[in-house]
């Protein structure tokens, strides 16, 4: 019996497979970048909301260094540089 997959993994697999199926005979390109670009911003937004916009707490939730989180928030225009 296979171990149960995390629900996020299941959803990701379904949608990535659908994307690949939709491509048909066209070879996929830059899939890694596409996936990261698609999920990173909404993930950061939701975690920041969950942490009441406390960057230190959000970084802890994400398992990131606070400076790394800040850099990503700036990249996605979720905060402004002071």
PyMOL CGO cylinders between C-alpha atoms (Angstrom):
from pymol import cmd
from pymol.cgo import CYLINDER

trace = [
    CYLINDER, 0.00, 0.00, 0.00, 1.38, 3.39, -1.06, 0.3, 1, 1, 1, 1, 1, 1,
    CYLINDER, 1.38, 3.39, -1.06, 1.71, 6.09, 1.60, 0.3, 1, 1, 1, 1, 1, 1,
    CYLINDER, 1.71, 6.09, 1.60, -0.99, 8.76, 1.36, 0.3, 1, 1, 1, 1, 1, 1,
    CYLINDER, -0.99, 8.76, 1.36, 0.13, 11.82, -0.57, 0.3, 1, 1, 1, 1, 1, 1,
    CYLINDER, 0.13, 11.82, -0.57, -0.13, 15.31, 0.87, 0.3, 1, 1, 1, 1, 1, 1,
    CYLINDER, -0.13, 15.31, 0.87, -3.25, 17.05, -0.52, 0.3, 1, 1, 1, 1, 1, 1,
    CYLINDER, -3.25, 17.05, -0.52, -1.11, 19.81, -2.04, 0.3, 1, 1, 1, 1, 1, 1,
    CYLINDER, -1.11, 19.81, -2.04, 0.93, 17.18, -3.88, 0.3, 1, 1, 1, 1, 1, 1,
    CYLINDER, 0.93, 17.18, -3.88, -2.23, 15.56, -5.21, 0.3, 1, 1, 1, 1, 1, 1,
    CYLINDER, -2.23, 15.56, -5.21, -3.62, 18.86, -6.52, 0.3, 1, 1, 1, 1, 1, 1,
    CYLINDER, -3.62, 18.86, -6.52, -0.26, 19.80, -8.06, 0.3, 1, 1, 1, 1, 1, 1,
    CYLINDER, -0.26, 19.80, -8.06, 0.06, 16.45, -9.84, 0.3, 1, 1, 1, 1, 1, 1,
    CYLINDER, 0.06, 16.45, -9.84, -3.44, 16.67, -11.27, 0.3, 1, 1, 1, 1, 1, 1,
    CYLINDER, -3.44, 16.67, -11.27, -2.92, 20.16, -12.66, 0.3, 1, 1, 1, 1, 1, 1,
    CYLINDER, -2.92, 20.16, -12.66, 0.59, 19.57, -13.96, 0.3, 1, 1, 1, 1, 1, 1,
    CYLINDER, 0.59, 19.57, -13.96, -0.59, 16.44, -15.73, 0.3, 1, 1, 1, 1, 1, 1,
    CYLINDER, -0.59, 16.44, -15.73, -3.48, 18.40, -17.24, 0.3, 1, 1, 1, 1, 1, 1,
    CYLINDER, -3.48, 18.40, -17.24, -1.00, 21.05, -18.45, 0.3, 1, 1, 1, 1, 1, 1,
    CYLINDER, -1.00, 21.05, -18.45, 1.24, 18.40, -20.02, 0.3, 1, 1, 1, 1, 1, 1,
    CYLINDER, 1.24, 18.40, -20.02, -1.75, 16.69, -21.64, 0.3, 1, 1, 1, 1, 1, 1,
    CYLINDER, -1.75, 16.69, -21.64, -2.93, 20.02, -23.07, 0.3, 1, 1, 1, 1, 1, 1,
    CYLINDER, -2.93, 20.02, -23.07, 0.46, 20.52, -24.72, 0.3, 1, 1, 1, 1, 1, 1,
    CYLINDER, 0.46, 20.52, -24.72, -0.10, 17.43, -26.82, 0.3, 1, 1, 1, 1, 1, 1,
    CYLINDER, -0.10, 17.43, -26.82, 2.92, 16.90, -29.05, 0.3, 1, 1, 1, 1, 1, 1,
    CYLINDER, 2.92, 16.90, -29.05, 4.55, 20.20, -28.07, 0.3, 1, 1, 1, 1, 1, 1,
    CYLINDER, 4.55, 20.20, -28.07, 7.55, 19.68, -25.78, 0.3, 1, 1, 1, 1, 1, 1,
    CYLINDER, 7.55, 19.68, -25.78, 7.25, 21.47, -22.43, 0.3, 1, 1, 1, 1, 1, 1,
    CYLINDER, 7.25, 21.47, -22.43, 9.85, 24.12, -21.63, 0.3, 1, 1, 1, 1, 1, 1,
    CYLINDER, 9.85, 24.12, -21.63, 10.84, 25.91, -18.45, 0.3, 1, 1, 1, 1, 1, 1,
    CYLINDER, 10.84, 25.91, -18.45, 8.38, 23.89, -16.37, 0.3, 1, 1, 1, 1, 1, 1,
    CYLINDER, 8.38, 23.89, -16.37, 10.29, 24.50, -13.14, 0.3, 1, 1, 1, 1, 1, 1,
    CYLINDER, 10.29, 24.50, -13.14, 10.25, 28.29, -13.58, 0.3, 1, 1, 1, 1, 1, 1,
    CYLINDER, 10.25, 28.29, -13.58, 6.57, 28.22, -14.60, 0.3, 1, 1, 1, 1, 1, 1,
    CYLINDER, 6.57, 28.22, -14.60, 5.58, 26.24, -11.51, 0.3, 1, 1, 1, 1, 1, 1,
    CYLINDER, 5.58, 26.24, -11.51, 7.60, 28.40, -9.10, 0.3, 1, 1, 1, 1, 1, 1,
    CYLINDER, 7.60, 28.40, -9.10, 6.26, 31.60, -10.67, 0.3, 1, 1, 1, 1, 1, 1,
    CYLINDER, 6.26, 31.60, -10.67, 2.71, 30.26, -10.46, 0.3, 1, 1, 1, 1, 1, 1,
    CYLINDER, 2.71, 30.26, -10.46, 2.70, 29.18, -6.84, 0.3, 1, 1, 1, 1, 1, 1,
    CYLINDER, 2.70, 29.18, -6.84, 5.24, 31.33, -5.00, 0.3, 1, 1, 1, 1, 1, 1,
    CYLINDER, 5.24, 31.33, -5.00, 3.33, 34.63, -4.97, 0.3, 1, 1, 1, 1, 1, 1,
    CYLINDER, 3.33, 34.63, -4.97, -0.04, 33.23, -3.81, 0.3, 1, 1, 1, 1, 1, 1,
    CYLINDER, -0.04, 33.23, -3.81, 1.75, 31.11, -1.21, 0.3, 1, 1, 1, 1, 1, 1,
    CYLINDER, 1.75, 31.11, -1.21, 3.55, 34.18, 0.15, 0.3, 1, 1, 1, 1, 1, 1,
    CYLINDER, 3.55, 34.18, 0.15, 0.32, 36.19, 0.18, 0.3, 1, 1, 1, 1, 1, 1,
    CYLINDER, 0.32, 36.19, 0.18, -1.58, 33.53, 2.11, 0.3, 1, 1, 1, 1, 1, 1,
    CYLINDER, -1.58, 33.53, 2.11, 1.20, 32.92, 4.62, 0.3, 1, 1, 1, 1, 1, 1,
    CYLINDER, 1.20, 32.92, 4.62, 1.62, 36.66, 5.22, 0.3, 1, 1, 1, 1, 1, 1,
    CYLINDER, 1.62, 36.66, 5.22, -2.11, 36.95, 5.87, 0.3, 1, 1, 1, 1, 1, 1,
    CYLINDER, -2.11, 36.95, 5.87, -1.99, 33.95, 8.19, 0.3, 1, 1, 1, 1, 1, 1,
    CYLINDER, -1.99, 33.95, 8.19, 0.90, 35.57, 10.08, 0.3, 1, 1, 1, 1, 1, 1,
    CYLINDER, 0.90, 35.57, 10.08, -0.94, 38.92, 10.27, 0.3, 1, 1, 1, 1, 1, 1,
    CYLINDER, -0.94, 38.92, 10.27, 1.81, 40.39, 8.05, 0.3, 1, 1, 1, 1, 1, 1,
    CYLINDER, 1.81, 40.39, 8.05, 4.50, 39.63, 10.63, 0.3, 1, 1, 1, 1, 1, 1,
    CYLINDER, 4.50, 39.63, 10.63, 7.50, 38.83, 8.45, 0.3, 1, 1, 1, 1, 1, 1,
    CYLINDER, 7.50, 38.83, 8.45, 9.43, 37.05, 11.20, 0.3, 1, 1, 1, 1, 1, 1,
    CYLINDER, 9.43, 37.05, 11.20, 6.50, 34.77, 11.94, 0.3, 1, 1, 1, 1, 1, 1,
    CYLINDER, 6.50, 34.77, 11.94, 5.82, 34.18, 8.23, 0.3, 1, 1, 1, 1, 1, 1,
    CYLINDER, 5.82, 34.18, 8.23, 9.48, 33.30, 7.67, 0.3, 1, 1, 1, 1, 1, 1,
    CYLINDER, 9.48, 33.30, 7.67, 9.24, 30.81, 10.52, 0.3, 1, 1, 1, 1, 1, 1,
    CYLINDER, 9.24, 30.81, 10.52, 6.09, 29.26, 9.00, 0.3, 1, 1, 1, 1, 1, 1,
    CYLINDER, 6.09, 29.26, 9.00, 7.85, 28.94, 5.65, 0.3, 1, 1, 1, 1, 1, 1,
    CYLINDER, 7.85, 28.94, 5.65, 11.13, 27.67, 7.07, 0.3, 1, 1, 1, 1, 1, 1,
    CYLINDER, 11.13, 27.67, 7.07, 12.97, 30.60, 5.51, 0.3, 1, 1, 1, 1, 1, 1,
    CYLINDER, 12.97, 30.60, 5.51, 15.40, 33.17, 6.79, 0.3, 1, 1, 1, 1, 1, 1,
    CYLINDER, 15.40, 33.17, 6.79, 13.58, 36.49, 7.35, 0.3, 1, 1, 1, 1, 1, 1,
    CYLINDER, 13.58, 36.49, 7.35, 15.89, 38.26, 4.87, 0.3, 1, 1, 1, 1, 1, 1,
    CYLINDER, 15.89, 38.26, 4.87, 15.12, 35.63, 2.22, 0.3, 1, 1, 1, 1, 1, 1,
    CYLINDER, 15.12, 35.63, 2.22, 11.40, 36.12, 2.79, 0.3, 1, 1, 1, 1, 1, 1,
    CYLINDER, 11.40, 36.12, 2.79, 11.79, 39.90, 2.54, 0.3, 1, 1, 1, 1, 1, 1,
    CYLINDER, 11.79, 39.90, 2.54, 13.66, 39.52, -0.76, 0.3, 1, 1, 1, 1, 1, 1,
    CYLINDER, 13.66, 39.52, -0.76, 10.89, 37.31, -2.16, 0.3, 1, 1, 1, 1, 1, 1,
    CYLINDER, 10.89, 37.31, -2.16, 8.18, 39.71, -0.96, 0.3, 1, 1, 1, 1, 1, 1,
    CYLINDER, 8.18, 39.71, -0.96, 9.98, 42.56, -2.73, 0.3, 1, 1, 1, 1, 1, 1,
    CYLINDER, 9.98, 42.56, -2.73, 10.41, 40.49, -5.92, 0.3, 1, 1, 1, 1, 1, 1,
    CYLINDER, 10.41, 40.49, -5.92, 6.67, 39.80, -6.03, 0.3, 1, 1, 1, 1, 1, 1,
    CYLINDER, 6.67, 39.80, -6.03, 5.78, 43.43, -5.16, 0.3, 1, 1, 1, 1, 1, 1,
    CYLINDER, 5.78, 43.43, -5.16, 4.03, 42.32, -1.98, 0.3, 1, 1, 1, 1, 1, 1,
    CYLINDER, 4.03, 42.32, -1.98, 5.88, 44.94, 0.06, 0.3, 1, 1, 1, 1, 1, 1,
    CYLINDER, 5.88, 44.94, 0.06, 7.63, 48.18, -0.80, 0.3, 1, 1, 1, 1, 1, 1,
    CYLINDER, 7.63, 48.18, -0.80, 11.32, 48.81, -0.22, 0.3, 1, 1, 1, 1, 1, 1,
    CYLINDER, 11.32, 48.81, -0.22, 11.78, 51.42, 2.49, 0.3, 1, 1, 1, 1, 1, 1,
]
cmd.load_cgo(trace, "trace")
